[in-house]
Amino acid sequence: MRYRNRRVADRPQRMCPDAISMTENSSARSPLTSSVTLHSALLAAAVLLLAVLGVVTQLSLDTARRNEVQRALRDTERNTQKLAVRVGEVLDRVDQTTLLVKSLHETGNPTSLSGLRAAGLVTLDTTRALLITDRHGVVQESTSPDVALNVADEDDFKRHLHDPVLGLSIGAPQPDHLNGGWMLPVMRRLTHDGQFDGVVVAMLDPGSLTKGFDHGEAPGTVITVIGLDNINRSRRLDGSISFGEKVDAQKVLQRSREIRETLQPFYSQVDGTARFFTALPIDRYPMVAVVAVSADAVTAGYQQTRLRLLGWSAAVALLIVFGTLVLWRQARGLDSSRREARRAKALYVATLDGSLDALWLMRAERDASGQTHDFVITDANRRAGAMLGLDPAAMIGRRATELVPSIREDGLLNLLLTVLQRQKPMDVEAQAVATSMRGRWMHFQVVPVEEGVALITRDIDDRKRAEAQLADIARRDALTQLPNRRHFEEQLELAAARAQRSGRPMALVYLDLDGFKRVNDTLGHEAGDRLLISVALRLTACVRVTDLVSRLGGDEFTVILEESGTAEDRLQLCERILAQLSEPHVLAGQATVSTPSLGMAVYLPGESLDSLRKRADGAMYDAKRAGKACLRIAASASTAS
């Protein structure tokens, strides 16, 4: 977008005698007074420049911090997605194993766990033990001898006992008293003849959920899997692993969203350390994957940038001070510097202002022969995204014809190619044929940029509608809503041209109401207005849709009859008009008759419109002189001009 600055000329100042004397007296001031005044001005300028430097420095620091935090959040989001996939895969394998055991058990084909393992149907890569219990919780079979003999007191066992629809349950981490370490029980209900018949239990190593995810991470990074029951299943921090901590999972998810919005860290519920983190629910399982990075690690690069920027700012501040000492003798140079600073500030503010138009930046895409055949979106603002119903980021890297295929047919692609070839801006107004803006008038401006074009689009539909409405108002009679004289003249010229080309007859009818003045004088102007409206409605009903009825003013109407047929057809139409308009009108509660006088002239090839109008008007006045309430047809003009 281009901005055009207007410079306001300085007004010439007139000096009165008092002012002249004051100027003369000021020259007589002591050098000390002048020096103090000048130094005060320079000091004020120095303070202002230092303040601007401080603002710019702070803005730069804020931007640097925001970029560092956003980059870290993008990294944590990728790692969290990987963690969620990893946990899902581990639990999927356990889920498939328990489903296999359940299916064999319930179909009456029990097979020992060792047999399933030998057949390769059960793998224990992340599982310490797999066991089956009876309905009383007594372990009937296990892949490991180092397991409890009865699980009836386990909360998850009781849940499966009383809940027939409960699927796979993931319990809280438990200490392994026999082998040391921790276990994560994953259970599934077994049934026989529809009744509870025990459970199949997979004892997972909870550390396997987060294994390998802390390698290469910054110090202080936490890899966590939390259950929706607010119990920590696995938490890795700097090589150490812990289980079972109480953590509010919903609050973690909420704070993850808040971190995205505020870019501020939260303090851990476990160790109180400030961290940035991303939390994502794990598909199909009541778990949340979390990757948290220490705020100190995230901002370490920012702190270095901050030191460098503060050093540069301090150096610039010293230069400002030194410059102030030098420029105290150069008031004119100082004034020029102030003007430049104001212009720079104005440009800075203008650059930051958002555009009200939709903007796309496109890079030309060329084929093997070097010919441009499409454009790739390289950037787009939010208004452009709203116009296409897409996130601006989702458009980056996509072809223009992919986003809006219709640009090949509606000419917009040709416009882009033309601007790219000519390297000159072009603009056009057209109706949109795609997206949610279909049918709306748009202003398209295309500007050549390096290796492509910029497309600037503005919605001008409201302006176009207003213009069309004003154009319609300018061509319509306010009382009867019929076309007015202006519209009549325009359409008569077009109709005559069509008749000249086609050779089909076109006729013009002039109509005037008999006794209209009497109605106005006796019943009032309001009744006269109602009479005109009634005549307009009846007259419109008498003619064809292709015929044009107009009101020229007062009680005078016209009808343009294109392709009017034979003389008999025209006569029948005029007689129908005469009959309909001669019927009484109910005005002011009483029936009132106001007959019409009609004059008709048939257009002659090559005849001027002025001649046609005069013949029709003359025929109408012949009808009035003949006693009114009748039709007169104009004779052919002796000479067509």
SULRADA-V978752 format. One record per pair of residues at least 6 apart in sequence whose ideal C-beta (glycine too) atoms are under 6 Angstrom apart, sorted by the first residue. I is the first residue (numbers start at 0). J is the second residue. Records with the same first field share a line. If there is no record, write none. Layout:
I: J / J
This chain:
0: 354
2: 349
37: 327
41: 323 / 327
45: 319 / 323
48: 319
49: 316
52: 312 / 315
56: 312
59: 308
60: 305
63: 301 / 304
64: 301
65: 262
67: 300 / 301
68: 262
71: 275 / 292 / 297
75: 277 / 290 / 292
76: 277
78: 290
79: 277 / 279 / 288 / 290
82: 212 / 288
83: 279 / 281 / 288
86: 208 / 224 / 281
87: 281 / 282
89: 125
90: 284
93: 185 / 201
94: 167
96: 121
97: 187 / 199
100: 199
101: 187 / 189
103: 110
104: 189
105: 190
112: 129 / 140 / 142
115: 121
125: 203 / 207
126: 201 / 203
127: 202 / 204
128: 141 / 142 / 143 / 146 / 202
129: 142 / 201
130: 138 / 141 / 146 / 200
131: 139 / 140 / 199
132: 138 / 150 / 197 / 198
133: 139 / 197
134: 195 / 196 / 197
136: 149 / 150 / 151 / 156
137: 149
138: 148
145: 177 / 178
150: 156
155: 168 / 170 / 186
158: 165
159: 165 / 186 / 188 / 198
160: 195
167: 187
168: 186
169: 185
170: 184
171: 230
172: 181 / 183 / 205 / 242 / 243
173: 182
174: 181
175: 182
181: 205 / 242
182: 202
183: 203 / 205
184: 200 / 202
185: 201 / 203
186: 198 / 200
187: 199
188: 198
189: 196 / 197 / 198
190: 196
205: 232 / 233 / 242
206: 240
208: 224 / 233
209: 222 / 233 / 235
212: 222
213: 222 / 235
217: 296
219: 293 / 296
220: 292
221: 236 / 291
222: 235 / 290
223: 234 / 289
224: 232 / 233 / 286 / 288
225: 231 / 246 / 248 / 287
226: 232 / 286
227: 248 / 285
229: 245 / 247 / 248
231: 244 / 246
234: 241
244: 269
246: 268
248: 287
251: 278
252: 278
254: 265
255: 277 / 278
258: 275
264: 273 / 274 / 275 / 294
266: 273
267: 274
273: 294
274: 291 / 293 / 294
275: 292 / 297
276: 289 / 291
277: 290
278: 287 / 289
279: 288
280: 287
281: 288
326: 332 / 333
356: 455 / 457
357: 382 / 383 / 386 / 456
358: 380 / 383 / 455
359: 376 / 379 / 383 / 454
360: 377 / 378 / 453
361: 374 / 376 / 451 / 452
362: 375 / 377 / 450 / 451
363: 371 / 374 / 419 / 451
364: 373 / 375
365: 371
366: 372
373: 398 / 400
374: 399 / 415
375: 398
376: 394 / 395 / 397
379: 391 / 394
381: 391
384: 390 / 391
386: 436
387: 434
388: 435
403: 433
405: 432 / 433
406: 412
409: 432
414: 445
415: 445 / 452
418: 425 / 445 / 447 / 452
419: 452
422: 447
424: 446
425: 445
426: 444
427: 443
428: 442
430: 438 / 440
431: 437 / 439 / 441
439: 460
440: 459 / 460 / 463
441: 456
442: 457 / 459
443: 456
444: 455
445: 452 / 454
446: 453
474: 482 / 485 / 486
475: 483
476: 483 / 550
478: 528
479: 531 / 532 / 535 / 550
481: 535 / 548 / 549 / 550
482: 549
484: 551
487: 549 / 557
490: 547
491: 559 / 608
494: 505 / 559 / 561
495: 602
498: 505 / 602
503: 562
504: 563 / 601
505: 561 / 602
506: 560 / 563 / 569 / 599 / 601
507: 600 / 611 / 615
508: 558 / 597 / 599
509: 557 / 598 / 615 / 616 / 619
510: 556 / 595 / 597
511: 555 / 596 / 619
512: 554 / 593 / 595
513: 594 / 596 / 627
514: 593
515: 554 / 593
518: 527 / 530 / 593
519: 527
522: 586 / 587
526: 586 / 587
529: 586
530: 584 / 586
533: 584
537: 579 / 580
538: 548
539: 548
541: 575 / 576 / 579
542: 558
546: 558 / 560
547: 559
548: 558
549: 557
550: 556
563: 569
573: 597 / 599 / 630
577: 630
580: 595
581: 594
583: 590 / 592
584: 591
594: 628
596: 619 / 622 / 623 / 627
597: 622 / 630
598: 615 / 618 / 619 / 622 / 631
599: 632
600: 611 / 614 / 615 / 633
602: 611
603: 639
605: 639
606: 639
607: 640
610: 636
614: 633
618: 631 / 633
621: 631
622: 629 / 631
